[in-house]
Every structure is written in C-alpha cells, then in structure tokens.
Amino acid sequence: MARYSGYDYPKLAKTGFLFGLVLFVVGSASELVGHALFGSLPQWENTLFVSLIAVGFLVGFFSPFVFGVIIPLVE
C-alpha cells in the first residue's frame, strides 16, 4: 500500500538551494562591503556574516540531497 504526500519535492529542493545561495551571497557581500566601507567591523558582525556564509553553504548543499533524493526514496 503506497502512501503519497502532498509535498512537491522538486520545488522544495530548488527553494532550499536558492535560500541557501541567498544566505551565502548576503553573508559574503556583507563581509566584503562592510570591510571595504568601514575597515574593521565589530566582532558580532563578523560572527554574523561568517555564520550566514556557513549556514547558507550547508542549506544550499544539503537541501537538494535531502528533498531531491533521500526523502522521496524513503517515502
């Protein structure tokens, strides 16, 4: 007996990848522009931008695998 959910996995994979890409680009651009305009940034801003880059990379990398490969195979 097959069970089908109402989730659109290709759309979730693409949306997750694009969300991760946006986080990565915002973190990278903010780091570059912040240092170019203001020189030294406060430590909390550096931590925020590096965290955005890391989280964006992880979300963008794992989202297609999770929503495009793993979950459809498990379901």
PQR file of N, CA, C, O and H, with PARSE charges and radii, in Angstrom:
ATOM      1  N   MET A   1       0.847  -1.169   0.000 -0.4000 1.5000
ATOM      2  CA  MET A   1       0.000   0.000   0.000 -0.0000 2.0000
ATOM      3  C   MET A   1       0.894   1.234   0.000  0.5500 1.7000
ATOM      4  O   MET A   1       1.671   1.451   0.930 -0.5500 1.4000
ATOM      5  N   ALA A   2       0.780   2.014  -1.019 -0.4000 1.5000
ATOM      6  CA  ALA A   2       1.626   3.199  -1.167 -0.0000 2.0000
ATOM      7  C   ALA A   2       0.981   4.389  -0.465  0.5500 1.7000
ATOM      8  O   ALA A   2      -0.241   4.535  -0.425 -0.5500 1.4000
ATOM      9  H   ALA A   2       0.149   1.837  -1.775  0.4000 1.0000
ATOM     10  N   ARG A   3       1.836   5.218   0.077 -0.4000 1.5000
ATOM     11  CA  ARG A   3       1.367   6.423   0.749 -0.0000 2.0000
ATOM     12  C   ARG A   3       1.966   7.608   0.022  0.5500 1.7000
ATOM     13  O   ARG A   3       3.187   7.704  -0.104 -0.5500 1.4000
ATOM     14  H   ARG A   3       2.829   5.100   0.044  0.4000 1.0000
ATOM     15  N   TYR A   4       1.147   8.492  -0.447 -0.4000 1.5000
ATOM     16  CA  TYR A   4       1.615   9.660  -1.183 -0.0000 2.0000
ATOM     17  C   TYR A   4       1.300  10.913  -0.395  0.5500 1.7000
ATOM     18  O   TYR A   4       0.181  11.104   0.081 -0.5500 1.4000
ATOM     19  H   TYR A   4       0.155   8.414  -0.345  0.4000 1.0000
ATOM     20  N   SER A   5       2.287  11.748  -0.269 -0.4000 1.5000
ATOM     21  CA  SER A   5       2.064  13.007   0.445 -0.0000 2.0000
ATOM     22  C   SER A   5       1.818  14.121  -0.566  0.5500 1.7000
ATOM     23  O   SER A   5       2.002  13.938  -1.769 -0.5500 1.4000
ATOM     24  H   SER A   5       3.195  11.593  -0.656  0.4000 1.0000
ATOM     25  N   GLY A   6       1.413  15.243  -0.073 -0.4000 1.5000
ATOM     26  CA  GLY A   6       1.121  16.365  -0.934 -0.0000 2.0000
ATOM     27  C   GLY A   6       2.302  17.298  -1.137  0.5500 1.7000
ATOM     28  O   GLY A   6       2.128  18.410  -1.636 -0.5500 1.4000
ATOM     29  H   GLY A   6       1.264  15.391   0.905  0.4000 1.0000
ATOM     30  N   TYR A   7       3.515  16.862  -0.753 -0.4000 1.5000
ATOM     31  CA  TYR A   7       4.689  17.724  -0.869 -0.0000 2.0000
ATOM     32  C   TYR A   7       5.243  17.688  -2.285  0.5500 1.7000
ATOM     33  O   TYR A   7       5.263  16.642  -2.934 -0.5500 1.4000
ATOM     34  H   TYR A   7       3.656  15.959  -0.347  0.4000 1.0000
ATOM     35  N   ASP A   8       5.683  18.827  -2.743 -0.4000 1.5000
ATOM     36  CA  ASP A   8       6.316  18.937  -4.054 -0.0000 2.0000
ATOM     37  C   ASP A   8       7.828  18.953  -3.826  0.5500 1.7000
ATOM     38  O   ASP A   8       8.419  20.014  -3.628 -0.5500 1.4000
ATOM     39  H   ASP A   8       5.667  19.677  -2.216  0.4000 1.0000
ATOM     40  N   TYR A   9       8.451  17.771  -3.856 -0.4000 1.5000
ATOM     41  CA  TYR A   9       9.863  17.655  -3.500 -0.0000 2.0000
ATOM     42  C   TYR A   9      10.802  18.398  -4.446  0.5500 1.7000
ATOM     43  O   TYR A   9      11.766  18.994  -3.967 -0.5500 1.4000
ATOM     44  H   TYR A   9       7.971  16.909  -4.017  0.4000 1.0000
ATOM     45  N   PRO A  10      10.581  18.397  -5.750 -0.5600 1.5000
ATOM     46  CA  PRO A  10      11.471  19.195  -6.610  0.2800 2.0000
ATOM     47  C   PRO A  10      11.419  20.690  -6.287  0.5500 1.7000
ATOM     48  O   PRO A  10      12.443  21.373  -6.320 -0.5500 1.4000
ATOM     49  N   LYS A  11      10.244  21.185  -5.980 -0.4000 1.5000
ATOM     50  CA  LYS A  11      10.121  22.599  -5.624 -0.0000 2.0000
ATOM     51  C   LYS A  11      10.813  22.883  -4.295  0.5500 1.7000
ATOM     52  O   LYS A  11      11.476  23.911  -4.155 -0.5500 1.4000
ATOM     53  H   LYS A  11       9.412  20.630  -5.952  0.4000 1.0000
ATOM     54  N   LEU A  12      10.670  21.986  -3.316 -0.4000 1.5000
ATOM     55  CA  LEU A  12      11.345  22.161  -2.034 -0.0000 2.0000
ATOM     56  C   LEU A  12      12.862  22.121  -2.200  0.5500 1.7000
ATOM     57  O   LEU A  12      13.575  22.885  -1.549 -0.5500 1.4000
ATOM     58  H   LEU A  12      10.132  21.151  -3.430  0.4000 1.0000
ATOM     59  N   ALA A  13      13.357  21.244  -3.057 -0.4000 1.5000
ATOM     60  CA  ALA A  13      14.800  21.153  -3.290 -0.0000 2.0000
ATOM     61  C   ALA A  13      15.328  22.439  -3.934  0.5500 1.7000
ATOM     62  O   ALA A  13      16.362  22.964  -3.520 -0.5500 1.4000
ATOM     63  H   ALA A  13      12.777  20.623  -3.586  0.4000 1.0000
ATOM     64  N   LYS A  14      14.625  22.937  -4.933 -0.4000 1.5000
ATOM     65  CA  LYS A  14      15.050  24.173  -5.607 -0.0000 2.0000
ATOM     66  C   LYS A  14      14.954  25.375  -4.673  0.5500 1.7000
ATOM     67  O   LYS A  14      15.855  26.213  -4.637 -0.5500 1.4000
ATOM     68  H   LYS A  14      13.785  22.510  -5.269  0.4000 1.0000
ATOM     69  N   THR A  15      13.867  25.456  -3.922 -0.4000 1.5000
ATOM     70  CA  THR A  15      13.693  26.568  -2.997 -0.0000 2.0000
ATOM     71  C   THR A  15      14.746  26.548  -1.900  0.5500 1.7000
ATOM     72  O   THR A  15      15.287  27.592  -1.537 -0.5500 1.4000
ATOM     73  H   THR A  15      13.135  24.775  -3.951  0.4000 1.0000
ATOM     74  N   GLY A  16      15.038  25.365  -1.370 -0.4000 1.5000
ATOM     75  CA  GLY A  16      16.078  25.242  -0.347 -0.0000 2.0000
ATOM     76  C   GLY A  16      17.445  25.623  -0.877  0.5500 1.7000
ATOM     77  O   GLY A  16      18.216  26.292  -0.188 -0.5500 1.4000
ATOM     78  H   GLY A  16      14.598  24.517  -1.664  0.4000 1.0000
ATOM     79  N   PHE A  17      17.753  25.201  -2.102 -0.4000 1.5000
ATOM     80  CA  PHE A  17      19.033  25.567  -2.702 -0.0000 2.0000
ATOM     81  C   PHE A  17      19.137  27.070  -2.892  0.5500 1.7000
ATOM     82  O   PHE A  17      20.160  27.669  -2.561 -0.5500 1.4000
ATOM     83  H   PHE A  17      17.127  24.658  -2.661  0.4000 1.0000
ATOM     84  N   LEU A  18      18.085  27.685  -3.423 -0.4000 1.5000
ATOM     85  CA  LEU A  18      18.111  29.132  -3.649 -0.0000 2.0000
ATOM     86  C   LEU A  18      18.166  29.899  -2.338  0.5500 1.7000
ATOM     87  O   LEU A  18      18.828  30.934  -2.264 -0.5500 1.4000
ATOM     88  H   LEU A  18      17.254  27.198  -3.693  0.4000 1.0000
ATOM     89  N   PHE A  19      17.489  29.420  -1.305 -0.4000 1.5000
ATOM     90  CA  PHE A  19      17.560  30.058   0.002 -0.0000 2.0000
ATOM     91  C   PHE A  19      18.977  29.993   0.555  0.5500 1.7000
ATOM     92  O   PHE A  19      19.485  30.982   1.084 -0.5500 1.4000
ATOM     93  H   PHE A  19      16.951  28.579  -1.366  0.4000 1.0000
ATOM     94  N   GLY A  20      19.613  28.841   0.436 -0.4000 1.5000
ATOM     95  CA  GLY A  20      20.999  28.710   0.866 -0.0000 2.0000
ATOM     96  C   GLY A  20      21.930  29.602   0.065  0.5500 1.7000
ATOM     97  O   GLY A  20      22.856  30.193   0.619 -0.5500 1.4000
ATOM     98  H   GLY A  20      19.200  28.037   0.007  0.4000 1.0000
ATOM     99  N   LEU A  21      21.690  29.701  -1.228 -0.4000 1.5000
ATOM    100  CA  LEU A  21      22.502  30.578  -2.071 -0.0000 2.0000
ATOM    101  C   LEU A  21      22.346  32.036  -1.675  0.5500 1.7000
ATOM    102  O   LEU A  21      23.325  32.782  -1.641 -0.5500 1.4000
ATOM    103  H   LEU A  21      20.937  29.220  -1.678  0.4000 1.0000
ATOM    104  N   VAL A  22      21.123  32.444  -1.377 -0.4000 1.5000
ATOM    105  CA  VAL A  22      20.874  33.824  -0.944 -0.0000 2.0000
ATOM    106  C   VAL A  22      21.579  34.106   0.376  0.5500 1.7000
ATOM    107  O   VAL A  22      22.196  35.160   0.533 -0.5500 1.4000
ATOM    108  H   VAL A  22      20.327  31.838  -1.405  0.4000 1.0000
ATOM    109  N   LEU A  23      21.497  33.183   1.322 -0.4000 1.5000
ATOM    110  CA  LEU A  23      22.200  33.369   2.592 -0.0000 2.0000
ATOM    111  C   LEU A  23      23.703  33.486   2.378  0.5500 1.7000
ATOM    112  O   LEU A  23      24.355  34.338   2.982 -0.5500 1.4000
ATOM    113  H   LEU A  23      20.996  32.327   1.194  0.4000 1.0000
ATOM    114  N   PHE A  24      24.249  32.640   1.525 -0.4000 1.5000
ATOM    115  CA  PHE A  24      25.681  32.664   1.237 -0.0000 2.0000
ATOM    116  C   PHE A  24      26.098  33.985   0.589  0.5500 1.7000
ATOM    117  O   PHE A  24      27.106  34.578   0.973 -0.5500 1.4000
ATOM    118  H   PHE A  24      23.720  31.948   1.034  0.4000 1.0000
ATOM    119  N   VAL A  25      25.327  34.439  -0.385 -0.4000 1.5000
ATOM    120  CA  VAL A  25      25.656  35.683  -1.096 -0.0000 2.0000
ATOM    121  C   VAL A  25      25.511  36.886  -0.175  0.5500 1.7000
ATOM    122  O   VAL A  25      26.348  37.789  -0.209 -0.5500 1.4000
ATOM    123  H   VAL A  25      24.508  33.958  -0.697  0.4000 1.0000
ATOM    124  N   VAL A  26      24.472  36.916   0.642 -0.4000 1.5000
ATOM    125  CA  VAL A  26      24.285  38.040   1.566 -0.0000 2.0000
ATOM    126  C   VAL A  26      25.412  38.087   2.582  0.5500 1.7000
ATOM    127  O   VAL A  26      25.941  39.160   2.871 -0.5500 1.4000
ATOM    128  H   VAL A  26      23.792  36.183   0.670  0.4000 1.0000
ATOM    129  N   GLY A  27      25.784  36.936   3.127 -0.4000 1.5000
ATOM    130  CA  GLY A  27      26.885  36.902   4.084 -0.0000 2.0000
ATOM    131  C   GLY A  27      28.204  37.313   3.461  0.5500 1.7000
ATOM    132  O   GLY A  27      28.962  38.076   4.060 -0.5500 1.4000
ATOM    133  H   GLY A  27      25.354  36.065   2.892  0.4000 1.0000
ATOM    134  N   SER A  28      28.488  36.816   2.265 -0.4000 1.5000
ATOM    135  CA  SER A  28      29.744  37.151   1.583 -0.0000 2.0000
ATOM    136  C   SER A  28      29.792  38.623   1.192  0.5500 1.7000
ATOM    137  O   SER A  28      30.797  39.297   1.418 -0.5500 1.4000
ATOM    138  H   SER A  28      27.872  36.197   1.778  0.4000 1.0000
ATOM    139  N   ALA A  29      28.718  39.113   0.612 -0.4000 1.5000
ATOM    140  CA  ALA A  29      28.682  40.513   0.183 -0.0000 2.0000
ATOM    141  C   ALA A  29      28.752  41.456   1.379  0.5500 1.7000
ATOM    142  O   ALA A  29      29.430  42.482   1.319 -0.5500 1.4000
ATOM    143  H   ALA A  29      27.902  38.566   0.429  0.4000 1.0000
ATOM    144  N   SER A  30      28.068  41.123   2.446 -0.4000 1.5000
ATOM    145  CA  SER A  30      28.108  41.977   3.641 -0.0000 2.0000
ATOM    146  C   SER A  30      29.503  42.009   4.244  0.5500 1.7000
ATOM    147  O   SER A  30      29.964  43.054   4.704 -0.5500 1.4000
ATOM    148  H   SER A  30      27.518  40.290   2.494  0.4000 1.0000
ATOM    149  N   GLU A  31      30.171  40.870   4.241 -0.4000 1.5000
ATOM    150  CA  GLU A  31      31.536  40.816   4.764 -0.0000 2.0000
ATOM    151  C   GLU A  31      32.464  41.689   3.919  0.5500 1.7000
ATOM    152  O   GLU A  31      33.257  42.460   4.459 -0.5500 1.4000
ATOM    153  H   GLU A  31      29.797  40.022   3.868  0.4000 1.0000
ATOM    154  N   LEU A  32      32.366  41.568   2.614 -0.4000 1.5000
ATOM    155  CA  LEU A  32      33.245  42.342   1.729 -0.0000 2.0000
ATOM    156  C   LEU A  32      32.938  43.839   1.772  0.5500 1.7000
ATOM    157  O   LEU A  32      33.845  44.663   1.888 -0.5500 1.4000
ATOM    158  H   LEU A  32      31.722  40.941   2.175  0.4000 1.0000
ATOM    159  N   VAL A  33      31.661  44.181   1.678 -0.4000 1.5000
ATOM    160  CA  VAL A  33      31.267  45.598   1.675 -0.0000 2.0000
ATOM    161  C   VAL A  33      31.519  46.226   3.039  0.5500 1.7000
ATOM    162  O   VAL A  33      31.954  47.375   3.119 -0.5500 1.4000
ATOM    163  H   VAL A  33      30.924  43.512   1.584  0.4000 1.0000
ATOM    164  N   GLY A  34      31.254  45.496   4.100 -0.4000 1.5000
ATOM    165  CA  GLY A  34      31.485  46.034   5.439 -0.0000 2.0000
ATOM    166  C   GLY A  34      32.948  46.355   5.677  0.5500 1.7000
ATOM    167  O   GLY A  34      33.276  47.404   6.230 -0.5500 1.4000
ATOM    168  H   GLY A  34      30.900  44.563   4.036  0.4000 1.0000
ATOM    169  N   HIS A  35      33.830  45.453   5.260 -0.4000 1.5000
ATOM    170  CA  HIS A  35      35.259  45.724   5.440 -0.0000 2.0000
ATOM    171  C   HIS A  35      35.753  46.810   4.488  0.5500 1.7000
ATOM    172  O   HIS A  35      36.660  47.568   4.832 -0.5500 1.4000
ATOM    173  H   HIS A  35      33.564  44.601   4.810  0.4000 1.0000
ATOM    174  N   ALA A  36      35.166  46.892   3.298 -0.4000 1.5000
ATOM    175  CA  ALA A  36      35.592  47.911   2.346 -0.0000 2.0000
ATOM    176  C   ALA A  36      35.170  49.310   2.788  0.5500 1.7000
ATOM    177  O   ALA A  36      35.924  50.268   2.614 -0.5500 1.4000
ATOM    178  H   ALA A  36      34.429  46.276   3.018  0.4000 1.0000
ATOM    179  N   LEU A  37      33.987  49.434   3.352 -0.4000 1.5000
ATOM    180  CA  LEU A  37      33.480  50.755   3.730 -0.0000 2.0000
ATOM    181  C   LEU A  37      33.924  51.195   5.124  0.5500 1.7000
ATOM    182  O   LEU A  37      34.255  52.361   5.339 -0.5500 1.4000
ATOM    183  H   LEU A  37      33.375  48.657   3.493  0.4000 1.0000
ATOM    184  N   PHE A  38      33.928  50.248   6.072 -0.4000 1.5000
ATOM    185  CA  PHE A  38      34.167  50.625   7.459 -0.0000 2.0000
ATOM    186  C   PHE A  38      35.485  50.137   8.023  0.5500 1.7000
ATOM    187  O   PHE A  38      35.817  50.444   9.168 -0.5500 1.4000
ATOM    188  H   PHE A  38      33.659  49.301   5.897  0.4000 1.0000
ATOM    189  N   GLY A  39      36.241  49.385   7.244 -0.4000 1.5000
ATOM    190  CA  GLY A  39      37.503  48.858   7.750 -0.0000 2.0000
ATOM    191  C   GLY A  39      37.256  47.711   8.698  0.5500 1.7000
ATOM    192  O   GLY A  39      36.829  46.634   8.282 -0.5500 1.4000
ATOM    193  H   GLY A  39      35.972  49.135   6.314  0.4000 1.0000
ATOM    194  N   SER A  40      37.520  47.932   9.959 -0.4000 1.5000
ATOM    195  CA  SER A  40      37.338  46.880  10.956 -0.0000 2.0000
ATOM    196  C   SER A  40      35.894  46.872  11.444  0.5500 1.7000
ATOM    197  O   SER A  40      35.343  47.909  11.812 -0.5500 1.4000
ATOM    198  H   SER A  40      37.868  48.806  10.297  0.4000 1.0000
ATOM    199  N   LEU A  41      35.295  45.691  11.440 -0.4000 1.5000
ATOM    200  CA  LEU A  41      33.923  45.546  11.908 -0.0000 2.0000
ATOM    201  C   LEU A  41      33.914  44.993  13.333  0.5500 1.7000
ATOM    202  O   LEU A  41      34.867  44.332  13.745 -0.5500 1.4000
ATOM    203  H   LEU A  41      35.743  44.848  11.141  0.4000 1.0000
ATOM    204  N   PRO A  42      32.849  45.258  14.083 -0.5600 1.5000
ATOM    205  CA  PRO A  42      32.736  44.649  15.416  0.2800 2.0000
ATOM    206  C   PRO A  42      32.693  43.123  15.320  0.5500 1.7000
ATOM    207  O   PRO A  42      32.299  42.562  14.297 -0.5500 1.4000
ATOM    208  N   GLN A  43      33.097  42.477  16.384 -0.4000 1.5000
ATOM    209  CA  GLN A  43      33.198  41.020  16.358 -0.0000 2.0000
ATOM    210  C   GLN A  43      31.845  40.342  16.140  0.5500 1.7000
ATOM    211  O   GLN A  43      31.785  39.302  15.484 -0.5500 1.4000
ATOM    212  H   GLN A  43      33.416  42.932  17.215  0.4000 1.0000
ATOM    213  N   TRP A  44      30.764  40.906  16.672 -0.4000 1.5000
ATOM    214  CA  TRP A  44      29.463  40.279  16.492 -0.0000 2.0000
ATOM    215  C   TRP A  44      29.030  40.311  15.026  0.5500 1.7000
ATOM    216  O   TRP A  44      28.346  39.397  14.566 -0.5500 1.4000
ATOM    217  H   TRP A  44      30.814  41.751  17.204  0.4000 1.0000
ATOM    218  N   GLU A  45      29.423  41.362  14.283 -0.4000 1.5000
ATOM    219  CA  GLU A  45      29.086  41.410  12.867 -0.0000 2.0000
ATOM    220  C   GLU A  45      29.896  40.398  12.076  0.5500 1.7000
ATOM    221  O   GLU A  45      29.368  39.748  11.173 -0.5500 1.4000
ATOM    222  H   GLU A  45      29.978  42.105  14.657  0.4000 1.0000
ATOM    223  N   ASN A  46      31.178  40.257  12.407 -0.4000 1.5000
ATOM    224  CA  ASN A  46      31.978  39.227  11.747 -0.0000 2.0000
ATOM    225  C   ASN A  46      31.402  37.840  11.998  0.5500 1.7000
ATOM    226  O   ASN A  46      31.336  37.012  11.089 -0.5500 1.4000
ATOM    227  H   ASN A  46      31.607  40.784  13.141  0.4000 1.0000
ATOM    228  N   THR A  47      30.988  37.591  13.235 -0.4000 1.5000
ATOM    229  CA  THR A  47      30.398  36.299  13.569 -0.0000 2.0000
ATOM    230  C   THR A  47      29.096  36.083  12.812  0.5500 1.7000
ATOM    231  O   THR A  47      28.845  34.986  12.314 -0.5500 1.4000
ATOM    232  H   THR A  47      31.042  38.263  13.974  0.4000 1.0000
ATOM    233  N   LEU A  48      28.271  37.112  12.720 -0.4000 1.5000
ATOM    234  CA  LEU A  48      27.011  37.016  11.994 -0.0000 2.0000
ATOM    235  C   LEU A  48      27.242  36.712  10.523  0.5500 1.7000
ATOM    236  O   LEU A  48      26.585  35.832   9.968 -0.5500 1.4000
ATOM    237  H   LEU A  48      28.475  38.004  13.124  0.4000 1.0000
ATOM    238  N   PHE A  49      28.159  37.419   9.884 -0.4000 1.5000
ATOM    239  CA  PHE A  49      28.399  37.225   8.454 -0.0000 2.0000
ATOM    240  C   PHE A  49      29.021  35.862   8.163  0.5500 1.7000
ATOM    241  O   PHE A  49      28.655  35.214   7.182 -0.5500 1.4000
ATOM    242  H   PHE A  49      28.693  38.134  10.335  0.4000 1.0000
ATOM    243  N   VAL A  50      29.944  35.426   8.990 -0.4000 1.5000
ATOM    244  CA  VAL A  50      30.547  34.106   8.792 -0.0000 2.0000
ATOM    245  C   VAL A  50      29.510  33.012   9.043  0.5500 1.7000
ATOM    246  O   VAL A  50      29.512  31.989   8.358 -0.5500 1.4000
ATOM    247  H   VAL A  50      30.241  35.952   9.787  0.4000 1.0000
ATOM    248  N   SER A  51      28.637  33.213  10.005 -0.4000 1.5000
ATOM    249  CA  SER A  51      27.570  32.242  10.258 -0.0000 2.0000
ATOM    250  C   SER A  51      26.596  32.183   9.090  0.5500 1.7000
ATOM    251  O   SER A  51      26.136  31.102   8.721 -0.5500 1.4000
ATOM    252  H   SER A  51      28.635  34.044  10.562  0.4000 1.0000
ATOM    253  N   LEU A  52      26.277  33.340   8.501 -0.4000 1.5000
ATOM    254  CA  LEU A  52      25.419  33.355   7.317 -0.0000 2.0000
ATOM    255  C   LEU A  52      26.056  32.584   6.175  0.5500 1.7000
ATOM    256  O   LEU A  52      25.375  31.838   5.472 -0.5500 1.4000
ATOM    257  H   LEU A  52      26.651  34.218   8.800  0.4000 1.0000
ATOM    258  N   ILE A  53      27.348  32.756   5.987 -0.4000 1.5000
ATOM    259  CA  ILE A  53      28.049  32.042   4.926 -0.0000 2.0000
ATOM    260  C   ILE A  53      28.009  30.539   5.178  0.5500 1.7000
ATOM    261  O   ILE A  53      27.720  29.766   4.264 -0.5500 1.4000
ATOM    262  H   ILE A  53      27.901  33.362   6.558  0.4000 1.0000
ATOM    263  N   ALA A  54      28.295  30.119   6.408 -0.4000 1.5000
ATOM    264  CA  ALA A  54      28.322  28.691   6.734 -0.0000 2.0000
ATOM    265  C   ALA A  54      26.940  28.052   6.624  0.5500 1.7000
ATOM    266  O   ALA A  54      26.791  26.981   6.036 -0.5500 1.4000
ATOM    267  H   ALA A  54      28.529  30.747   7.150  0.4000 1.0000
ATOM    268  N   VAL A  55      25.942  28.706   7.186 -0.4000 1.5000
ATOM    269  CA  VAL A  55      24.584  28.158   7.134 -0.0000 2.0000
ATOM    270  C   VAL A  55      24.076  28.137   5.697  0.5500 1.7000
ATOM    271  O   VAL A  55      23.431  27.174   5.282 -0.5500 1.4000
ATOM    272  H   VAL A  55      26.064  29.577   7.664  0.4000 1.0000
ATOM    273  N   GLY A  56      24.360  29.186   4.938 -0.4000 1.5000
ATOM    274  CA  GLY A  56      23.953  29.217   3.537 -0.0000 2.0000
ATOM    275  C   GLY A  56      24.585  28.096   2.731  0.5500 1.7000
ATOM    276  O   GLY A  56      23.926  27.472   1.898 -0.5500 1.4000
ATOM    277  H   GLY A  56      24.884  29.968   5.275  0.4000 1.0000
ATOM    278  N   PHE A  57      25.868  27.839   2.981 -0.4000 1.5000
ATOM    279  CA  PHE A  57      26.540  26.749   2.285 -0.0000 2.0000
ATOM    280  C   PHE A  57      25.923  25.402   2.646  0.5500 1.7000
ATOM    281  O   PHE A  57      25.674  24.576   1.767 -0.5500 1.4000
ATOM    282  H   PHE A  57      26.403  28.346   3.658  0.4000 1.0000
ATOM    283  N   LEU A  58      25.676  25.178   3.930 -0.4000 1.5000
ATOM    284  CA  LEU A  58      25.116  23.900   4.361 -0.0000 2.0000
ATOM    285  C   LEU A  58      23.693  23.690   3.841  0.5500 1.7000
ATOM    286  O   LEU A  58      23.352  22.601   3.378 -0.5500 1.4000
ATOM    287  H   LEU A  58      25.879  25.848   4.644  0.4000 1.0000
ATOM    288  N   VAL A  59      22.874  24.722   3.918 -0.4000 1.5000
ATOM    289  CA  VAL A  59      21.494  24.602   3.428 -0.0000 2.0000
ATOM    290  C   VAL A  59      21.486  24.396   1.918  0.5500 1.7000
ATOM    291  O   VAL A  59      20.763  23.540   1.408 -0.5500 1.4000
ATOM    292  H   VAL A  59      23.150  25.606   4.294  0.4000 1.0000
ATOM    293  N   GLY A  60      22.286  25.175   1.209 -0.4000 1.5000
ATOM    294  CA  GLY A  60      22.334  25.041  -0.247 -0.0000 2.0000
ATOM    295  C   GLY A  60      22.907  23.722  -0.710  0.5500 1.7000
ATOM    296  O   GLY A  60      22.533  23.231  -1.775 -0.5500 1.4000
ATOM    297  H   GLY A  60      22.873  25.870   1.624  0.4000 1.0000
ATOM    298  N   PHE A  61      23.807  23.134   0.064 -0.4000 1.5000
ATOM    299  CA  PHE A  61      24.430  21.874  -0.328 -0.0000 2.0000
ATOM    300  C   PHE A  61      23.547  20.677   0.009  0.5500 1.7000
ATOM    301  O   PHE A  61      23.417  19.757  -0.799 -0.5500 1.4000
ATOM    302  H   PHE A  61      24.111  23.533   0.929  0.4000 1.0000
ATOM    303  N   PHE A  62      22.940  20.681   1.192 -0.4000 1.5000
ATOM    304  CA  PHE A  62      22.202  19.502   1.632 -0.0000 2.0000
ATOM    305  C   PHE A  62      20.731  19.502   1.215  0.5500 1.7000
ATOM    306  O   PHE A  62      20.120  18.434   1.171 -0.5500 1.4000
ATOM    307  H   PHE A  62      23.045  21.428   1.848  0.4000 1.0000
ATOM    308  N   SER A  63      20.158  20.631   0.917 -0.4000 1.5000
ATOM    309  CA  SER A  63      18.743  20.684   0.563 -0.0000 2.0000
ATOM    310  C   SER A  63      18.405  19.857  -0.679  0.5500 1.7000
ATOM    311  O   SER A  63      17.425  19.112  -0.643 -0.5500 1.4000
ATOM    312  H   SER A  63      20.654  21.499   0.954  0.4000 1.0000
ATOM    313  N   PRO A  64      19.162  19.948  -1.775 -0.5600 1.5000
ATOM    314  CA  PRO A  64      18.827  19.090  -2.925  0.2800 2.0000
ATOM    315  C   PRO A  64      18.962  17.602  -2.632  0.5500 1.7000
ATOM    316  O   PRO A  64      18.186  16.796  -3.145 -0.5500 1.4000
ATOM    317  N   PHE A  65      19.940  17.231  -1.811 -0.4000 1.5000
ATOM    318  CA  PHE A  65      20.090  15.816  -1.489 -0.0000 2.0000
ATOM    319  C   PHE A  65      18.961  15.324  -0.600  0.5500 1.7000
ATOM    320  O   PHE A  65      18.441  14.226  -0.800 -0.5500 1.4000
ATOM    321  H   PHE A  65      20.571  17.886  -1.394  0.4000 1.0000
ATOM    322  N   VAL A  66      18.584  16.125   0.370 -0.4000 1.5000
ATOM    323  CA  VAL A  66      17.539  15.705   1.301 -0.0000 2.0000
ATOM    324  C   VAL A  66      16.180  15.671   0.613  0.5500 1.7000
ATOM    325  O   VAL A  66      15.486  14.656   0.669 -0.5500 1.4000
ATOM    326  H   VAL A  66      19.006  17.017   0.532  0.4000 1.0000
ATOM    327  N   PHE A  67      15.791  16.769  -0.035 -0.4000 1.5000
ATOM    328  CA  PHE A  67      14.460  16.849  -0.641 -0.0000 2.0000
ATOM    329  C   PHE A  67      14.392  16.247  -2.040  0.5500 1.7000
ATOM    330  O   PHE A  67      13.305  15.916  -2.515 -0.5500 1.4000
ATOM    331  H   PHE A  67      16.355  17.594  -0.080  0.4000 1.0000
ATOM    332  N   GLY A  68      15.523  16.100  -2.698 -0.4000 1.5000
ATOM    333  CA  GLY A  68      15.508  15.560  -4.054 -0.0000 2.0000
ATOM    334  C   GLY A  68      15.806  14.083  -4.130  0.5500 1.7000
ATOM    335  O   GLY A  68      15.376  13.413  -5.069 -0.5500 1.4000
ATOM    336  H   GLY A  68      16.406  16.368  -2.313  0.4000 1.0000
ATOM    337  N   VAL A  69      16.548  13.550  -3.142 -0.4000 1.5000
ATOM    338  CA  VAL A  69      16.963  12.151  -3.218 -0.0000 2.0000
ATOM    339  C   VAL A  69      16.469  11.338  -2.023  0.5500 1.7000
ATOM    340  O   VAL A  69      15.780  10.333  -2.194 -0.5500 1.4000
ATOM    341  H   VAL A  69      16.897  14.094  -2.379  0.4000 1.0000
ATOM    342  N   ILE A  70      16.820  11.771  -0.821 -0.4000 1.5000
ATOM    343  CA  ILE A  70      16.600  10.935   0.358 -0.0000 2.0000
ATOM    344  C   ILE A  70      15.125  10.784   0.714  0.5500 1.7000
ATOM    345  O   ILE A  70      14.628   9.665   0.838 -0.5500 1.4000
ATOM    346  H   ILE A  70      17.380  12.588  -0.682  0.4000 1.0000
ATOM    347  N   ILE A  71      14.431  11.890   0.878 -0.4000 1.5000
ATOM    348  CA  ILE A  71      13.024  11.806   1.312 -0.0000 2.0000
ATOM    349  C   ILE A  71      12.139  11.102   0.277  0.5500 1.7000
ATOM    350  O   ILE A  71      11.310  10.281   0.670 -0.5500 1.4000
ATOM    351  H   ILE A  71      14.835  12.800   0.778  0.4000 1.0000
ATOM    352  N   PRO A  72      12.273  11.382  -1.033 -0.5600 1.5000
ATOM    353  CA  PRO A  72      11.448  10.607  -1.973  0.2800 2.0000
ATOM    354  C   PRO A  72      11.750   9.109  -1.959  0.5500 1.7000
ATOM    355  O   PRO A  72      10.851   8.298  -2.181 -0.5500 1.4000
ATOM    356  N   LEU A  73      13.004   8.732  -1.700 -0.4000 1.5000
ATOM    357  CA  LEU A  73      13.321   7.304  -1.634 -0.0000 2.0000
ATOM    358  C   LEU A  73      12.777   6.662  -0.376  0.5500 1.7000
ATOM    359  O   LEU A  73      12.343   5.510  -0.400 -0.5500 1.4000
ATOM    360  H   LEU A  73      13.734   9.391  -1.519  0.4000 1.0000
ATOM    361  N   VAL A  74      12.796   7.401   0.728 -0.4000 1.5000
ATOM    362  CA  VAL A  74      12.286   6.848   1.981 -0.0000 2.0000
ATOM    363  C   VAL A  74      10.780   6.737   1.960  0.5500 1.7000
ATOM    364  O   VAL A  74      10.212   5.802   2.525 -0.5500 1.4000
ATOM    365  H   VAL A  74      13.148   8.336   0.747  0.4000 1.0000
ATOM    366  N   GLU A  75      10.135   7.678   1.316 -0.4000 1.5000
ATOM    367  CA  GLU A  75       8.682   7.668   1.267 -0.0000 2.0000
ATOM    368  C   GLU A  75       8.255   6.568   0.355  0.5500 1.7000
ATOM    369  O   GLU A  75       7.058   6.363   0.154 -0.5500 1.4000
ATOM    370  H   GLU A  75      10.596   8.437   0.857  0.4000 1.0000
TER
END
